[in-house]
Amino acid sequence: MAHGSRLVDLVHDRIEDFLADRTSILDAVSGDLAPLGAFSKRFLSGGKRFRALFCYWGWEAVTGGSFDPFDGPDSRDRSPVISAAASLELFHAAALVHDDLIDNSDTRRSAPSAHRLFERLHGESGWVGDGEQFGRSAAILLGDLLLGWSDELLDEGLELLEQRADARAARTEFMRMRTEVTAGQYLDVLEEHAWIAQPDEEQQLRAERVIVYKAAKYSVEAPLAIGAAIGGATREQAAALRAYGLPLGIAYQLRDDLLGVYGDPELTGKPSGDDLREGKRTMLIAIARERLAPSTRRLLDELLGDPELDETQVRMLQQTLSDCGAVDEIEALITRQLQSATAALAEAPISEHARAELGALARSVAKRVS
């Protein structure tokens, strides 16, 4: 990803400009709203910007050629796709704020999650009432604000497009993504509570459905489709990018599931075994349940989702998942999904430069350590 840092800088600058404009509105209303602006900037200041990168390279795939898009003369206006890429980052920040609430997560990227920041603000300010409830209420509003802003930023970019059909197509893709990821999030919550009422033989299929709609489409396929739509993609180009994006998105989430159980807290920004304490019914868990003896499976079911799991219990569960072969099977699935994405990319009718960058992105996504 030779140009990843330059693209990230462009997206970062667009986000900064947009936040400066919108926080000026908050400032004009009341100084009491300063935390909304400050926390928005905080949650948008980091991350790998994968969704923004996929959006941009979806656009470059259908508008570019074999040349380096950042070296030499290039008369194309990147403003619409940079704004769309930045809007995806705002949408993602909103989703993370709400996700941490749903999961009761205390941390995000090695720092307090939004609701904990607001709870701390309540305590440090000496206000009355329940600080935890204030934190949760304020975080819901922050997530809603970021969600609305993501729409505004997308529209600012799409208004610059001369081809209104391309703008409508990009907006349609964005709305579909928003519906699908919300549906996937609900299915994820549902599985944590309803798994016991489902047949064991269906749990892997149900876990895969959560992966596809909560993560795979939202993390890779939809950003690609939005960028490609802005660029006026043909039907063949759009289909080829989806054939690459969906399996890569599945690989992305399978890797994320492993990191949620085995990841290094210093790299992931989350406690080791966090998904075990939260009771995530991932593909890893579904595969393990099929492989474990009944007594061990009952113990797994009993401990999974206990927020008070100590380090010894976490290590025991980690060892159990590894010993039964579930981790090896997930690694094999990641490899197969990456191969499927790579094969689709090789045949895609897109620019050669984008093909190379998307190939590098695929390897980075599937093998990341945080």
N, C-alpha and C positions, 0 to 999 in steps of 0.2 A: 504494500500500500504506500507507494512512494509519495503520493499526493495527499495522504490522509491528514497530515498535520495542517496543510494549507486549507483543505476543505473544512476541517474542524475550526480553524481560525475564522473563516468566513461565516460559518454558522454561529460561532460564539459571538462575533461582532453583531450579527443580526439580532440575536437574542438580547444582547446588552442594550442595543438601541431601542428595541421594542419595550423592554422592561423599564427603561428610563422614561419613555413616553407614558406608559400606563401607570407607573408609580407616581408620576407627577399629578395624575388625576386623584390618586389616593391621598397624596399630600395636601391637595386643595380641599379635600373633604374634611380631614382631621389628622392631626399629628398622631393620634392614637392608632392610626392604621399603619404606622411605620413598620411594625413587625411583619405585616403581610408582604410588603415590598422586600424587606431584608431577607425573610425566609424564602421567598420566591427566588431571589438571586442566589441564595445559598444552595438550593436544591437544583439549580440549573447551571452551576459553575463547574461541575465535574462530569464524570462518566465517559464512556468510550464513544458515544455518539454513533453507535452502529446503525440505528434507524435513519439518522440523517445521512450517513454515508451510503446506505442502500438506496435511499431516495435519490440522491444526486447521481449515483452511477446507473440507476434505472433511466434517468433522463439522458445521461451521456451515452448510454448504450444505443439509444434510438436517434440521437441527434449528431453524434460525433463520428470521427473516422479513425484512422490509424495513428494520427498525430497526437502529440502531447498537448492536452487541452490547456495547460498552464504555461507553456513556453511558446513564444512566437505570437504572431497576430491572431486574434480570435474575436470576431465581431459579435458573437452571440451574447445575448443578455441572460446572465445567470440569475438575475434577481428573483424571478418567479420560483425557480426550483430551490434556491437558497432559503427563501421565506418558507416554502413548504417543508423543507428539511428541518428548519428551526421550529416550525409549528409542531412537528412530530416530537421534538424534544420537550416542548411544553406539555403536550398530551401525555408523554411518558412520565414526566414529573408529577402530573396530576394523578396518574394511575398509581405511582409509587406511594404518594401520600395516602391515598385511600387504601392501598394494599397493606401498608403497615398498620393502619387502623384495624382492618379486617383480621390480620394475623397477630395483632397485639405485639408487634415487633418494637423493641426499644431502640434499635439502631438502624442506621442506613449509611453505608459507606464510611463505617468506623466513627460515625457521629450520631447524636441523638436523632431519632425520627421526628417528624413534624409535631405530632401530638405531644411528644415528650418535651420538645422545645417550648411549646405553648404552656405546658404544665409547669415547666421551670419558670417561665415568665410570671405566671400566676403566683408562685411561691416567693420569688424574689421581690415581687412588687407589693406583697403583703395584702393581697386582695382577699375578699371574703368568699365563702362558698367552697365547693368541691373543685380543687385544682385539677384533678384528673378529668373530670367531666368538662371543665373549661377547655382543657387541652384537646380533647376529642372533638368537641363542638367547633373549636377554632380551626382544627386541621381539616374537618369536613369542608368548611368554608374556603380554606386555602386551596384544597383540591378542586373545588367547584370553580374558583376564580381562575386557576391555571387552565382548567378545561375550557372555559369560555374564551380565555385569551388565545388558546391554541387555535380556535376557530377564527378569531379575528386576524391572527397572523397569517393563517393560510389564505384567507380572503384577500388580504393586502397583496399577497404574491399573485394570486390568480387574476386579480383585476388588471395586472400588467400584461396579461397574455392577449395577443391580437386574435388568436383563434378561440372564439368562445366555446366551440365544441370541445376543445382540449381542456378548458377550464371546467366545464360541466363534467367531463369524464373524470378529472382529478378529484373534484368535489364528491362525486358518486363513490369513488374508491375510498375516500376518507370516511364518509358516512358509513359505508359497509364495514370498514375496519372498526369503527367505534362501536357499532352494534355487535359485531362478532367478539371483540375482546371483552365486552361487558357480559355477553352470554357465557363466554369461557370462564370468566371470573366467577360467575354464579355457579357454574357446573363444578368448579374447583371447591367452592365452599360447600356445595351440596355433597360432594364425595366424602368430605371430612365427617359428615354427619349421617349420610344415608348408606354408606358402604355396607353396613351390617345387614341391611335389608336386600342387598343385591347378591345374586348367585356368584360364587367364587370364580366361575369360568368366564364371567362377563367383566371382571374388574380390570383386566389388562386393556380390554377394548374401551372401557369407560375412561381409563387413565389416558389412553391415546387421544381420545376425543378432547379432553381437557388440554393436552399438549397442543393440538392443532389449533384450537380456537382461542385459547388464552395467550398463547405464545408464538407458535410457528407462523401463523398468518400475520399477526400483529408486529412481530419483530423483524421479519425479513420480507415475506411476500407482499404485504400491503405497502410498505415504503417503496419497494421496487415498482409496484403497479402505479402508485401515485406519481413518482418521478417519470415513469414511462408515459403516463397519460399527459402530463404537462408537455412532454416532448413530441406528442402526436404519434404515439406508437401504432403500428399496424396490428391487426388481430394476431398475426403470426408472431410478431415480436413480443406482444403482451403474453401470449400463451407460453412462449419459450422462457420468459423471465419467471413466470409462475412455476413452471416445471423445475426450474433451478431453485426458486425461493422457498417453496413449501418443504421439500426434504431438508434443505439447509436449516430452515426454521425449526424443524423437528430435532435435528442434531443439536442446535443451539440450546433448546430446552432440556434435552436429555443430559447435556453437559451441565446445565444449570442445576438439574436435580442431583447430580453427583456432587457438585460443589456445595449444595445445601446440606449434604450429609457429611462430606469429607473435606470441605474447603478449609484452607488456612485462614483464620480470622483476620490476620494482618493483610491478606490479599483481597478477601471477599468483603471485608467490612461488616461481617456478621459472625456471631458466635458459632463455633464448630458444632455441627449437629442441630442447627436451628430448625431445619425442616422436621426433624424427629420430634422436637418439643412442640412444634405447631401442628403435628399430626397430618402432614401432607401425604395424600394418597397418590403418590407418583407411580410412574411405570416401574421404577426400581422396587417399590414396595409390592406392587401387583405381581411382579415376576418372582420376588422372594417368597410371597405367600404360596405361590404354586409349587415352589421347590421345597419348602420347609416341612418337617414332620409336624403332625397336628399339635403336639405339646409345645413345640417351639413357636409355631404360628400363633397359638393362643397367647404366649408370652409377648410376642411382638405386638399383637393387637391390644394387649393390656397396657403396654408401656407407651406405644405410639400416641402422641398427642398430650402427654403429661408435661405441663410447663415446668414442673419441678424436677425433671430428670437431672441427676448429677453427672459429673464427668465419667464416673465409673460405668454407669448405666449407658451413657452415650457410646462409650468405647465398646461395650458389650454388644450393643445393637449394630454398630459399625462392623464389628467382626462377624456377627451373624449374617449380615447382608453380603459380606464379602465371601465368607466360607461357603455359602450355598450356591455361589456362582452367579448371583444376580448382577453384581458389578461387571463381571466379564461379559455378560449378555448385553448389558447396556452399552459397554464399549464397542461391542460388535455391531450393535444397532447404529451407533453414531458413525462408525466406519461405513456401513452400508448406505446410510442416508447421505453422507458426504460424497460417496462414489456416485450416487444417483444424481445429486446436484451437479457434480463436476461433468458427468456425461451429458446432461441437458445443456449445460453452459457451452460445451464444445460444439454442439450442433446449432446453437442459437443464432439467428440472423441479426447480429448486433455488431457494433463497432469493435475492432480488434483491441483498441486500448481499454475499453470498458471490460472486455472479456478477461484481459489480464488482471485488471484491478478487482473484478468480482471473484476471480479465482483466488487471489491473495486474501480477500475478505473471507471467503469460505473457509480457508485453512485457519485463519485467525479465530473465527467464530467457533469452529468445531473443537479446537484444541486449547482454548483459553483456560487460564488458571484462576481467573477472578471475574 
